[in-house]
Amino acid sequence: LDPDMAPTQILQPEEVRALVDDIKGEFERRKEDRRSFELQWRLNQNFLAGNQYCDILTEVGEVVQQPSTFDWEMRTVYNQIAPIVETRLSKLTRVQPGLTVRPVTSDATDVMSARFSTRLLKNAYASRDMASRFKQANAWMEVCGGVFLKSVWNPNGGQFLGRSSEGKDVYEGDVGVSVVPYYEIFPATSYLEDLDEQGSIIHAKVYSVDEIKLRWGIQLEGRTLNAFSMEMCGMVSGGIGYNPSIMQVRDNLVDDAELVLEYYEKPNRDFPLGRHVVIAGDICVHVGVLPYKNAGFLRRGYPFVHQKCLDNPGILWGASVIERCIPVQRDYNAVRNRINEYIARMTIGNMAVEQGSLVDESVLDDGLPPGSVIEYKPGSTPPQWMSPQEIPATLLAQVQELQNEFVNISGVSEMSRTSQSPAAISSGTALEILKEQDDTRLALTAENIREAYRRMGQQWLRLYKQFATTPRMTRLAG
């Protein structure tokens, strides 16, 4: 392709154009098939950010704001989900996966290979800055229920070797790792639990036209595309003179961008080595076999590893703790706001006035500020304050009950969230048991993380075996 040629001037064979149309049509079908799951992820993000007066409207397939019933209704958000997620993330940072290779036999060659592979993986883990990617992946995992880790071979990685006869820089090449959120993956169906069982996968990502030219050497016109962003919500979230601003997740427009589709098809009868197609806009920039021999027995497979928060039987996408906390969070906000309205009425007070007893009825329109003088007609009953009542004990008990529900659902106890021991417990043994119980609730997620990194380490070794075919130098301690 001529990089200076306009997109409308790029000529492609008819079979290539048909392939582009088929993949783009399949992408639209998968987007609609996955929409219900995507709406749940967006709802989770809104609740985590504090926009908790929204819900999924299935008729239009969007997350919409819920209007208030009355003008005086208080709609303050008491976000309990955010500290729960932060606590879970802080506890999951202690799960540091160690990439270790064990020899199959006691043979000296196996022992030496295992020892060298372990050092190679640890060196690659450190050089890829996996600690920061680990935190980024965990954050997406907690919000959406899972995340994908993509391991590829970067020909521009590794040490600089020199320049070719064309004047281009030549590098050794090395493994490249990126975190891929759920939003970018479109499987053949959402109802196959194992990613490797999918017949094909589409990785869709929005790139700027400048980055597309640098990566694939074609100049596209670009267009305005939607992307998710965080911004202030204009919804009224308070009442009785209180109107706080909250954050919401909504669509945002990105200019001079284009959608790039990477189509991965696993090996089958028609394509024994699989198929890999890259489409930028309406232009097919690459067609070939699956590039990486990263599956078992060095067969070609997908470059993705699935890291789940909680398993969702029969469904590809993992489950998030936020999904389970949303109903409790709605009730918690409602009860706390009703208590605040009750307190407001107690402190501001309600005045009982006999009809037609006041000289000037307009003084009641905007309430009575302190020190006001009220004139009433002779012989009528003077205005008087209604006796306030205490907050019903049922409401206070409901608040405590909902807080206990958060603990039961999330697996994060008050000791973890507040860094304080319960008042009724002073024994060190009892506190240690509570700590172990907290860790037990996170055991499933921690094990899923270890399994994902174990499979990622396998892919790294297979990539090195495939591409690092010439001797190279690397720094290994000891």
Phi, psi and omega in degrees: 000138177278119184296338181270359183277138179292153181303325181287344181265351181285117182266129179233145178303158183297323180292330177289318177297322177295321178296318178299315180296320180296315183291320179292324175294321177294324178297317179296321178296316181292327179297319177289323180295330183264359190300319182299322178290321181296322178298323178294320178296319179292323177295320177300317180296320178296316181293323178294322181284341179113356176272088190250008174251059178218164180202168180274124175258102187293334182297323180253352179068044180218163172267117186243158178278145178266121179288156179283150181282319180230156179294328184274356185292127177279132182229046177289146180260124175250083192288107175263345182288319182301310177296330177296313180295319179298320179294318179296318180295320180294325178285329179286341177295340177283349176275090180259100182297131176256119181276101183235136179254129179255139179290146180288319180234178177271008179298143184299324179294318178295319180296316180294319179296318179295319180295317180292320179296322178298314179294323179296317179294318179296322178294318178294323179298318180287318183289336179275001183054050184291342179297316179289322177293328178298316179292320179296317179295320179296322179296315177295323181297318181291327182282309187263343183104355179176176181201161178246142174249122184254120180249120181231174175259119181264108182292344179262011177267176179080193184281152178282128183259329182152199180239144179281177179295337177275000179087013179268145178290139180241131180239166178295323188091147181200172180289138174241136184235137176221153178266124183245111178293165178303327185300335187265354184253131179232097181280170177296323176208149179273359188248035166237120190290326184267129180296324182291345178277349180292135178293328179202160181221141175245125175256109183253131181212144180269126177240152171287155182295330178292319180291325177297320179294321179291324184279313189243357173076025176233147180257115179258157180288328182082160179206179180264121183240159178274145173213160181274142179213165177253129177208170183289140181265137180273006182288145176283118184245006180234187179200167181055049176081010183239123184219082180282159176265141180231161179267147176221156176262124182212172181289144176227149183263133179243124182271160176052050181228167178209152182270131178248125180251126172252116183257120178247125177238124185288158182304137178212191183293321180284326181231087184299332178258013181078184180213140179228120182233135177241125181237122176250111186068243176249012185251129175274114184260349179200137170222126180191191178277169174301127192283340191240134175267069187249008177268182180299144181059031177058035173272161183281137182209188181283144179274028184244146172236132185265121176249114184256152171280302176225142181290141178241094188305131178081359182231140181296316187283141178283169180256145180252150176294332181298323180303321182283335182275343186299312179300320179293322179295321177299312180295323181296315178299318182296315182293315180297322179290324177294324177295318180294322176296322178297316179294321179299319179292327179291318185279318179285319177089153175239131184257136176261124184233130177292137183299128179076012183273341184271147175290317179235105183289341185291345181292344181270355185294315185251018181084174183246111176289160179302139179087006182289147176253125182248124177263129177235158186287145179299140179086350180267165179285125180294148177300146180214151179285139175284139182293125179289154178243150180290158179297130179301139180295337180296320180294316180296322178292327180293324177299314179296322180295319179292324176297322176293327177296320177301318180295315182295322184281315188276337184079010179249113183278169178296332179295323179285323185283324184257353182059031178228144178281149177302146184296329184275358183240124178233353181283136178295324178295318179296321178295323179293323177295318177299319179297317178296324178295320176299316180294327180295322180295335179265002186296321181296315179295318180297321179292323176297323178294314180298319180296320179296318181286332175295316179292326177294321176298322176299317179296322179299313181297321179290327176293318177298320181293327182281319190253331180275071186270347179248154180301143178214162181258142174214155182265121178230126178294136179080000000 
